[in-house]
Amino acid sequence: MAKIYSTKLQSILIILLAIIFTIGLVFISIELPGRVDRLLGQNIDFPDLATGQNEVTNYRTEVFLSHFHIRTIGYICFGLVLILIITGFIMEKMKLASAGAILLFLPVFGHFAATMFFLGGLAFLRFLWLPFLDISFDLMKLGDIVKLPYNWIVGLFSWFGLNISAILPIILIGIGLLIFIAGVFSWIYGGLHKKDVDNFWIYRLSRHPQYLGWIIWSYGILFLAGPNIKQYVTIPNTLPWLLSTMIIIGIAWLEEIKMVGKAGEKYREYREKTPFMFPIPGFIKNIILMPIRLIFGTPYPRSKPAIAFLITFYTILLMFLSSISAGIIKLPNIPVNNQRNIQNLTHIIRTTDNRNQIRHSANALAKAGDDGIDSLIILLNDKNVFVRWYCTDALGEVKSDRVIDPLAKLLKDSSINVRKAAANSLGGTTGKAIPILLQVLKGEDEILRSDAARSLGRLKAADAVPALINGLKSENAAITKWCSWALGEIGDRQALPGLINCLQNKNYCDFLITGQALQKLGSNKSEDAFIMGLESPRWWIQTSCAYELGKSPSKKGGQALIKALEIGEPRLRRAAVLSLSNFSGKQAQNALQNALQDPDWEVRLYARSALKNPITNQ
């Protein structure tokens, strides 16, 4: 009786321990990353920039990495992780290899970072992947094939009008944790009862439930939404997950070799009856293990070389398939059932509430030929405003006369977003849209007038020059901005007086766009526009004008930048000091020396880098 009581008590304690552990993992999975990101953002200074946006941001990123030796640290750490994994396999130290796999996965948590800098906040974990990121951010897509199961599940539910893209990651995390905890419970219970082979409870469904739970849990983390909203900062996380998962699978195979040596025939019998990770049909299992049979002549990997071969083979295969899936490797167009594909895309657009799915499906229809375009034109009459909006956007990539009239009708749509999309999309069609856009530009709808001006510039409509020059007199900042831009794109020098006069309209003139237009038309007044832009109330115009002045160094522009460096707000001072690195002469050197005492750490960092520039020291 006492023995039964003791066994029950043990089971209760193990269950309590498992529950506490589960709560801890849920916290680590969902809540902790966000808190750590906020803590890092509040206490550590990261560059205020959007990585990969342009040459300037790339340079600023490089200065930051070089000054703090982050690249060197990242390469060394990545090498140490590889050594950890390889050592664990060679010496059969599972904990070392597992630790390496977990470290490889850590960069995935970077997508929780609420920052535009690719190493800002919690995204700093990505420093471990600098050997890959230095080559190309696209290399992180070499695991994209693993998205297929997730997309299939989401797509299946979308057929029934259900959008589970937001809840599915949480479900996967929950399932993974339950399986993991069940595995831990069974493993502890088996150890307490001194069982050679854990062949009970969840171990009857999987030979490695803990690893299976980890794989499913981490797969959910992979798709869990983060706060990033800028495409150029969203670094794919599929490669870290793929590599860490393949390592975990290798560790599981290695453990089986040890178990065969320890339990012998008893474990072999268990292995024949129980799935490796989860139940799969026998023919699929045979296909997966076929490389081992062909190379080593055994039904299972029975040695470390065999395991290394199997893991390497499938890792390379999946990376190759991912490169095709991600478009890194381009294959010839393969004939498909285009009509069926169009029907599927149309169904998704009409039934899903997921805006991204609507947008992506509409863009896919625009590339599906005439039948896809016909479907988009029909969808322009849909009751759902987002369907009309995104289908209108998609038609803007179709250079065909046939879409002009359907788009023109949407210029009177009840939704302003649809009307704006129609005006913008007409600019991606053909010259036959010019009369329609001119009519809009001369109309009374000031919101659409700016969009019409931009579209006329895209079409390089020479006939629109007089109307665009007249638009420069508008007291609507958006209209003057896009009329200036369009005139610069068209390149007609008769626009010069109008653009120069526009500079006097300080409240409504976009000095950056006007300066760039004057530059394209060959006017030296562009420098005056950029200097005036340094005093704009909008910081992004200030900084952009400062960068423009740095592209063509002159005495007048240098003096304006030195003044901005002395009295401007931090973002302008950063832009000014970066531009002054292209200037030579004593004045620029003195200004950069003074900037070494600037209260802003980024200004000091860029000044220090600029003073090492040979141009500055001339």
N, C-alpha and C positions, 0 to 999 in steps of 0.2 A: 504493500500500500504506500509506504514511504517513497519507494522507488518511482511509482506512478506519479505521486505528488511532485517529486523532484523533477521528473521529466516535463510535467505540465508547467511548472514554474520556469524551467529553462526555456520552454517554448514561448511563454508569455514575455519573458525578458528579451528574448531574441526579436519577437514581434515589436516590442516597444522600441528597441534599439533601431530596428528597420524603419519604423515610423519617424523617429527623430532624424535619422539619416536622410529619409525621403524629404522631409520638410527642409532640411539643410540644403539639399540639392536643388529643390524648387527655388529656394531663395537665391542660390548661387546662379541658377539658370536665368531667372527673369528679373529679379529686383536688384541684386548686387551689381551687375554690370552698369546699370544706369547710375547708381549711386557713386560708384568708383569713377565713372566718366565725369560726373558733376564735380566731384572732389578734385580730380586732376585739373579740370578746366578752371577751377577757382583758385588753385594754389600754384600752378605751373604756367609759365608764359610760353605759349606756342605761337608761331608766326600767324599774323592776321592776313591770311591769303587763301585763295582757292587753287589748290595744286592742279597743274596741268592746263590752266585756263589760257595761258599765253607764254611768250618767252620771258617776260618779266617775272611772272610767278615761278617759272621753272628756275630762273636764276636765284631768286630769293630762297627757294627750297634748297638749292645746292649750297648756298652760303650757310644756311642753318645746319645742314648735314655735315659740312666740312668743319665748321667752327667747333661743334660739339663732338666731332669724331663719331657720329652716329652710324655712318656707313661701316666704318671699321668694326665698331662694336657689334653691329648686326651680322656682318660676315663671320666674325669669330663665334658669336652665339649660335649661328646656324650650323657652323662646322662642329661645335661642341655637341649640339643636339644629334647630328648625324653620327658622331663618334659614340654617343650614349646608346643610340639604337643599335649600331653595328656591334658594339661591345656586348650589349645585352643578348643579342642573337648568338654571337660566337661563344660567350661564356655561359649561355643558357640562364642568364639572370633576367627573369621575366619583368621584375620590377623596374630595372633600368630601361628596357625596351619600351615598357608601358609609359614610363615617365617621358621618354622621348616622343612617343606618339601624342601624349597630352600636350606637350610643349608645342608640337607642330600645329595642333588644333587651336591654340590660344589666339592666334591672329584673327580667327573668325569673330571673336568678340569685338573686333574693331568696328563692326557695323552698328554697334550701339552708340558710337561717338557722335555727339551733336556738334560737329565742327566741319569746316570745309577743308582744313589742312589734313592731308592723308595720314599724318602721324600725330594729330592733335587729340588730346583727351585719351580715352581708352584705346583709340586707334593707334596709340604709340606702340602697342603690341606688334604692330605690323613691321617694326624694325627688323624682326627676325626673318622677314621675307624679302629684305632688300636685295639679296642676290637675284631674285626673280623680278622684283619691281624695277630694278635698275635697267633690266633688259626691256621690259614692256609690262605695263599693267595688264595687258591682254593675256599674258602667260598664266595669270591667275584663273583664266577661263578654261584651263586644260583639265578641269574636272567637271565641266558643265554637263556632261552626259548623265551625271547623277541627279540632275533636275527632272529627268523624264518621269520617274515614278510619281513625284509630287505633282507634276503637270498633268499626268494622266488622271490622278485622283480628282484634282480640281476640275479638269475638263469633264470627267464623268458626271460629277454633281451639277455642273453647269447645264447639262442637258435637261436636268429637272428643275432648272431655274434657281438653283441654290449656289450661292457664292461662299465657299468654305476656305478661301485662301487665307483669311485672317485667323480663323480658329484652328485650322489644320496643324500648324506648327505647335500650338499648345497641346493639342491632342497627342501628337507624336512624342512630345517631351514627357507627357504624363504616362503614355504606354511604355516608353523607354525606362522611365524611373520605376514603374511597377515591376517590369521584368527584371531590372537590375536588383531591386530590393528582394524580390522573390528568390533570385539566384543567390544573393548574399545570405539570406535566411537559410536556404537549403544547404549551402556550403558550410555555414557555421554549425548547423544542426548535425550534418554528416561528420564534421570534425569532432564534435563533442561525443558522438557515438562511435568514433573510431572506424568509420566505414572506408574501405579501400577505394570504392567507386561510388560516387554520388549518383545513384540511378533511381531516384524517387522524386515525387512532386514535379517541379518544373524541369528537372533534369531528364524527365522522360520525354519532354518536347524539344529540348535543345541541350546539346553537350556543353554549350558555353553561354548560359543565360546572362551572366554578368556582361560579357563582351557584346552580346546582342543588345542588351539594354542600353549600353553605352553608345553603340552605333545608332540606334533609333533615337535616343535622347539628343545626341549631337546633330543628327539629321534635322530634328525639329529646330534646334538652335540656328542651324544654317539658314532657315527660312523665317525665323522670328523677326518681325519688323523692327527696324531701328529708326532713328530720327533723321537720318540723312535724306536730303531732298534734292541734292544736286547730282546730276548724272556723272559729272567729271570727278566726283569724289567717291563714288560707289564702286569700290574695288571688289571684284568677285571673290567669294570665299570657298568656291567649290574645290579648288586644288588642295588647300590644307586639309579639308575634310576627307577627300579621296585618299591622300597619302597616309594620313593618320589611321584611317579605317583599314587600309591594306596592311599596315604594320600590325594593327590589332589582330587581324585575321592570321597573319604570319605567327604572332605570338601564340594564338590558339592552337595552330598546327604543331608548334614546338612543344607546347604543353602536352599534346596528345602523344608525342614520341616518348616523353618522360613517363606518362601514365602507362603506356604499354610496357615500358621497362619496369615499372613499379608493380602493376597489377596483372600483367601478362594477358593470358587468354580471357580472363574475366572482363578486362577493358575492351578487348577486341570484339567480344560478343556484344557488349554494350554499344560499341561504335557502330556495329552492323544494324542494330535495331533503332538507334536514335539519330535524328538529324543533326548535322554539324552546327548550324545556327538556328534554322527554322525548317519546317517541312517543305520540301519541294519535290516535284515528280522525279522519278528515277531517271528518266531519259535526260532531263536537264542536268542532274547531278553527274551523269556519265559524260555529258558534253563538257562540263566544267573541268572535270578531272582528266579529260582525254590527253592534254599535253603531258601530264605525268606518266600516263600509260605509254605514250609514244616514246618519250625520252628516257624514262627510268624503268619502265616495265613493271610498275607497281600500281595497285588501285588507289593507294593513298601516298602522300609525301612522307617517306619514312626516314629522311635525313635532312640535315640543315641545307645542303646544296639543293635538294629537291624543293624544299620550302622556298628558298631564295629564288629559284627558277620560276616557280608557280606565281609568287607574288610579283616578281619583276615582269613576267609575261603579261599578266592581266593589268598591271598598272600601266604599262606601255600601251596595251591595246585600248584601255579606257581613255587614256590621254589622247591617243590618236583619234578615237571616235569623238572625243570632246572638241578637238581642234576642228573637226568637220562641222559638228553641231554649232560651235561658236563662230564659224565662218573664218577661222584663221587659215585653214586650208580650203581652197575653193575647188569644188568638183564640177565637172560638166553637168549641165541641167539634165536631170533624169525625168523622162516622161511620167506624169502621174495622172490620176483621175481628177483632172482639173475641176470638172463640174461638181464632183462629190466634195472636193476641198472647198469650193466656193459655197456650197450649201452648208457645210459645217461652220465656216466662218460667219456666214449670215445668221445662222441659228444662234451662235454665241453672242453676236452683237445685239440681237433682239431679246435675248433672255437673261443675260448676266447683268448684275448691278455693279460689277467691277469695272471702273472706268479704264484702268490700264488694259484690261482684256478687250474692251471696246476699241480703244485706240490702236492696239497692236493688230487686232483682227481687221480693222478698217484699212490700216496700212498694207496688210497682206493682200487684201482684196484689190487695192490699187496696183499691185504688182502682178496680179493674176490674169492680165490680158483684158480683152474686150468684155468677156462675160463678167469678170470681177468689177469692172467699171460700171457696167449696166446695173449690177446689184447695188453698188454704192449710190448710183443716181436714184434708184427706187427707195433706198433707205433715207434719202434726204427728206422724205415725206413722213418719216416715223414720228410718233407722238412724243417719244423720249427726246428731250432737248440735247442730252449728251450724245445720243446716236447721231442726230443731225449735225451737231457741232464737230465731232471727231470724223465723221464721214466727209464733211465739208473740208476739214483740214487735209484729209487723205487725198482728196481730188486735186489739191494744190500741187501735187507732184506729177499730175497727168498733163503732159503737154499736148492737148488735143482740143480742137474746136468744139467737139461734141459735148464737153462738160461746161462750156461757157454759159449757155442759156439756163441750165439747171442751177448753176451757181448764182447767176444774176437774179433769179427769182428769190433767192434767200437773202438778198440785200434788204428785203422788206419783212424778214422773219420777225416773230414776236420777241425772240431772244437777242439781246445785244451781242452775246458771245457768238451766236451763229452768224449774225450780220457781219461782225468783224472778221470771222473766219472766212466768210464768202469773199469779202473785199481783199483779204490777203491771198486767198487761193487763186483768185483771178490773175494775180501777178505771176503765177507759175504756169499759166496756160500758154496762149499765143497772142499775137498782135491784134487779133480780132476782139480782144477784151478791152483794148485801149479806149474806144469811144464810150463804153459803159463806165469805165473807171474815171474818165474825164468828166462825165456827167455827175458822178458822185463827188469828185473833187470840187466841182463848182456848186454843189448843193449846199444845203443848210445843216446837214447832220455833221457836226464838227468831229465827232468820234470817228465816223467812217471816212471823213476827208483825209485824216492822217494815214489811215490804212490804204486808202486809194493812192495817195502820194507815194507811199512805199512801193506798192505794186507797180505803179508807172515807172518807178526807178528800176525795178527788177526787169521790166520789159524794155528798158532803155528807150522809152517812147519820146522821140524827138518832137513829135507834134504836141506834147504836153508841156514843153518848156515855158511858153507864155503863162499858162495857168499856174504852173509851179512857182514861177517868179512872183506872180500875184499872191500866191499863198504865203510867201515870205513876209507879207505885210500883216498877216493875221496876228491877233493877240492871244492865240491859243498856242502854247508852247509845243504841243505834240505836232501840230500842223507845220509850224515853222521848222521844227526838227526834221521831219520826214520830207518836207519839200527841199530842204538843204541837201539832205542825203541823196535824194533822187536826182537833183541837178548835178551833183558830183558824179553819180553813176552814169548819167547820160553824157556828160563831158562837153556840153555846149558852152563856149566862152561868153556868149551873150548873157549868161547868167551872172557874170562877175559883178556888175554894178549892184544888182539886187542882193547878192550875198554879202558884199561889203557894207551896204546900207543896213543889212540885217544886224550887223555887229553893234549898231547904235541902239538897237532895241534890247537893252540889257535884261529886261524882265522876262522876255519871251524867247530870246535867242539861245540855242544850245551851242556854246562856243566850241565844244569838241567837234561836233558833227559839221558845223559851219567851217571850222578851220580845216578839217579833213577834205571837205568839198573844195575849198579854195586851193588846197594843196594839189588836188587832182587836176584842177584847172590851171595850175602853174603860176599861181599868184603868191607873191611874198607877203601878202597880208595874212596868210595863214598863221604866221608867227604871232602877229598881233592878237589873233583870235585865241590862240592857246594861252598867251600871257593874260588876257582878260579872263580866260577860264579858270585861272588860278584863284580868282576871287569869287568864283561861283558859290552860291549857298549849298550846292550839292557836292559832297565830298568825292563821289565817284567821278564827277566831271573834273574837279580839281586835280585828282591824282592822274587821270588819263591825260589831261593837258600837260602835266609835268612830264610824263613819260614821252609825249610827243616832242616836247622841247629838247629832250635828251637825244632824240634820234638825229637831229640836225643842229649840232652845237653852234651857237653864235654868242657874241658878247652880250647882246641885248637879252637873249634867252637865259644866259648864265646869270646875269644880274637879277632877273626875275626869280630864278630858282633859289639863289642865295637868300633873297628876301623871304621867300616862302619857307626856307629852312630855318630862318630866324624867328618867324612869327606865326607860321602855320600850325594847324592842329596836327596830332601825331601821324595820321594817315597821309597827310600832304607832305609832312617832313620826311617820311619814309620814301615816298615817291621822288621828292626833290633830291635826297642824298643819293639815291640810285641813279638818277639822271646825271647828276654832277660827276659821277664816276666816268662819264664819257667826255668830260671837259678837261682841257689842259690849262696850265697857267697858275700863277701864284694865288689869284683870288679864289679859284676852285679849291686849291690845296688848303688855304687858310680856313675856308668854310668847312671843309671836311675835318680838319683838325679840331675846330670848335665843336663839331657835331659829336666828337668822342666824349664830350661832357653832357650830351643831351639826356634829359630825364627818361626818354623812351629807349628801352633796351634794343629794340629792333633798329632804331636810327643809329645807335652806337655800333651795332653789329655790321650794318651795311657801310658805315663810314670806315670802319677798320678794314673791311674788305676792299673798299674803293681806293684807299690809300696804298694798297699793294698793287693796284692796276698800273701797268707801264704808261698808259695814256695820261693818267693824272699826274704822274711824276715828270712829264716832259717840260 
